[in-house]
Amino acid sequence: MHSPDNKMSSHPYTAAIKQKYAGMSDEELLLLAKKEGLDLTAEAVTLLREELGRRKIGADIMAELDREIIVRYGLKIKQSEEDVHADLYNKAWKFAFNSKANGQTDNETYSGLIQTGINSEYAYYILNSIKDKAEALAKDSLSAAQAGLVILIIGIFLVYYTFKLGHFQAAAVFVPVTGMLRIVTATVTKSKYQTIVDNIKSERDQQDVEQG
């Protein structure tokens, strides 16, 4: 491990930590390294290593701590990579949906998917499963629209009764408005995914005709 430079050593925080470690007993330092080492900052770990090294104790404990830090760092890197991949695949799916909604062919969609940065295997997977996924999302949107209709109906009754009572009219109006917005949003979404399904069916029917 690299030793700290003069700039780090002169930092007030660093000086305070060094003084704290210097005032601790051997047992306290070893217990700190063993029990709390993973919770320390990188700078604090470096200073702890220096103090233990000065006292010529705890080499095995610090070696184990280093291994655990490396493992934890590796897990963080892996999670970061998975997050990047998730963002990339979400971007690829969004592109594929928009491409098929605009009536582009499988070949055009495939070329565009490759340009997003995903590999050919995943591009083929998207093309082979996009129709089923679009159908499922269209079905979910229909359910959302139906739920919105229920909210709208309940809201209308609430508005009627609150106006009749002369209280809470403003709050009651919010309910049917929410239901209406949900219906509109779900209807637009369903229309998009249904268009995708229809475009895919049309293209594949045309391919069957050409091959026949």
C-alpha positions in Angstrom: 0.0 0.0 0.0 1.2 3.6 -0.7 2.2 5.7 2.2 0.5 9.0 2.7 2.1 12.1 1.3 2.9 15.3 3.3 -0.3 17.0 2.1 -2.4 14.3 3.6 -0.4 14.2 6.8 -0.8 18.0 7.3 -4.6 17.8 7.1 -6.3 18.6 10.5 -8.5 15.5 10.2 -5.5 13.3 9.5 -3.6 14.8 12.4 -6.5 14.2 14.8 -6.8 10.6 13.7 -3.0 10.0 14.0 -3.1 11.5 17.5 -6.1 9.3 18.5 -4.4 6.1 17.2 -1.1 7.0 18.9 -3.0 7.3 22.2 -4.7 3.9 22.0 -3.3 0.8 23.5 -2.2 -2.2 21.4 -5.3 -4.1 22.3 -7.6 -1.2 21.4 -5.9 -0.7 18.0 -6.1 -4.4 17.2 -9.7 -4.6 18.2 -10.5 -1.5 16.1 -8.8 -3.1 13.0 -10.6 -6.4 13.6 -14.1 -5.2 14.5 -14.5 -1.8 12.7 -11.9 -1.8 10.0 -14.4 -2.1 7.2 -16.3 0.9 8.5 -13.3 3.2 8.5 -12.4 5.6 5.6 -9.6 4.8 3.3 -7.5 7.4 5.0 -8.2 6.1 8.5 -7.3 2.6 7.4 -4.0 3.9 6.0 -3.2 5.7 9.3 -4.2 2.6 11.3 -1.9 0.5 9.2 1.0 3.0 9.8 0.5 3.0 13.6 0.3 -0.8 13.7 3.3 -1.1 11.5 5.2 1.3 13.8 4.4 -0.9 16.7 5.1 -4.0 14.7 1.8 -5.7 15.6 -1.4 -6.7 13.7 0.1 -7.6 10.3 -2.2 -10.6 10.0 -5.2 -8.6 11.0 -4.4 -5.9 8.5 -3.8 -8.5 5.7 -7.3 -9.9 6.4 -8.8 -6.5 6.4 -7.1 -5.7 3.1 -8.6 -8.8 1.6 -12.1 -8.0 2.9 -11.8 -4.4 1.5 -10.8 -5.8 -1.9 -13.8 -8.2 -1.9 -16.2 -5.4 -0.9 -14.7 -3.1 -3.5 -15.1 -5.8 -6.1 -18.8 -6.3 -5.2 -19.4 -2.5 -5.5 -17.8 -2.6 -9.0 -19.9 -5.6 -10.0 -23.1 -3.8 -8.8 -22.0 -0.7 -10.7 -21.5 -2.8 -13.8 -24.9 -4.4 -13.4 -26.5 -1.0 -13.0 -24.8 0.1 -16.3 -26.0 -3.0 -18.0 -29.5 -2.5 -16.7 -29.6 1.0 -18.0 -28.2 -0.2 -21.4 -30.9 -2.9 -21.7 -33.7 -0.6 -20.7 -32.5 1.8 -23.4 -32.4 -1.1 -25.9 -36.0 -2.1 -25.0 -37.2 1.5 -25.3 -35.6 1.8 -28.7 -37.1 -1.5 -29.8 -40.6 -0.5 -28.7 -40.3 2.9 -30.5 -38.9 1.2 -33.6 -41.7 -1.3 -33.9 -44.3 1.4 -33.0 -43.0 3.4 -36.0 -43.4 0.4 -38.3 -39.7 -0.4 -38.8 -38.8 -3.9 -39.9 -37.0 -6.5 -37.8 -33.8 -5.9 -39.8 -34.0 -2.1 -39.1 -34.8 -2.7 -35.5 -31.9 -5.2 -35.1 -29.4 -2.7 -36.7 -30.6 0.0 -34.3 -30.3 -2.3 -31.3 -26.7 -3.2 -32.1 -26.0 0.6 -32.3 -27.3 1.0 -28.8 -24.3 -1.1 -27.6 -26.0 -4.5 -26.8 -24.6 -7.7 -28.2 -26.2 -9.7 -31.0 -27.6 -12.4 -28.8 -29.6 -9.9 -26.7 -30.8 -8.1 -29.8 -32.2 -11.4 -31.2 -33.8 -12.0 -27.8 -35.6 -8.7 -27.9 -36.8 -9.2 -31.4 -38.1 -12.7 -30.6 -39.9 -11.7 -27.4 -41.0 -8.1 -28.1 -44.5 -9.2 -29.4 -45.2 -11.2 -26.2 -43.9 -8.4 -24.0 -46.0 -5.8 -25.9 -49.1 -7.9 -25.6 -48.5 -8.3 -21.8 -48.0 -4.5 -21.4 -51.1 -3.7 -23.5 -53.1 -6.1 -21.2 -51.6 -4.3 -18.1 -52.6 -1.0 -19.5 -56.1 -2.2 -20.1 -56.3 -3.3 -16.4 -55.0 0.2 -15.4 -57.7 1.9 -17.5 -60.4 -0.3 -15.9 -59.1 0.6 -12.4 -59.2 4.3 -13.5 -62.8 3.9 -14.5 -63.6 2.5 -11.1 -61.9 5.4 -9.4 -63.8 7.8 -11.7 -67.2 6.3 -10.9 -66.4 6.4 -7.1 -65.2 9.9 -7.5 -68.4 11.0 -9.2 -70.5 9.6 -6.3 -68.2 11.3 -3.8 -68.6 14.6 -5.6 -72.4 14.2 -5.7 -72.6 13.5 -1.9 -70.0 16.2 -0.9 -71.9 18.8 -2.9 -75.1 17.6 -1.3 -73.6 17.9 2.1 -71.9 21.2 1.3 -68.5 20.1 2.6 -65.2 18.7 1.2 -66.1 19.5 -2.4 -62.6 20.4 -3.5 -61.1 17.2 -2.0 -63.8 15.1 -3.6 -63.2 16.5 -7.1 -59.6 15.3 -6.9 -60.8 11.6 -7.0 -62.6 11.6 -10.4 -59.9 13.8 -11.9 -57.3 11.2 -10.8 -59.5 8.4 -12.3 -59.8 10.3 -15.6 -56.1 10.9 -15.8 -55.4 7.3 -15.2 -57.8 6.3 -17.9 -56.2 8.6 -20.4 -52.7 7.6 -19.6 -53.5 3.9 -19.7 -55.4 4.3 -23.0 -52.6 6.0 -24.7 -50.1 3.4 -23.4 -52.3 0.5 -24.5 -52.7 2.1 -27.9 -48.9 2.3 -28.3 -48.3 -1.4 -27.4 -51.3 -2.6 -29.5 -49.8 -0.7 -32.4 -46.6 -2.5 -31.9 -48.3 -5.9 -31.8 -50.3 -5.1 -34.9 -47.2 -3.9 -36.8 -45.3 -7.1 -35.9 -48.2 -9.3 -37.0 -48.5 -7.4 -40.2 -44.8 -7.7 -41.0 -44.7 -11.4 -40.2 -47.9 -12.0 -42.3 -46.1 -10.3 -45.1 -43.0 -12.5 -44.7 -45.2 -15.6 -44.7 -46.8 -14.4 -48.0 -43.4 -13.7 -49.6 -42.0 -17.1 -48.4 -45.2 -18.9 -49.6 
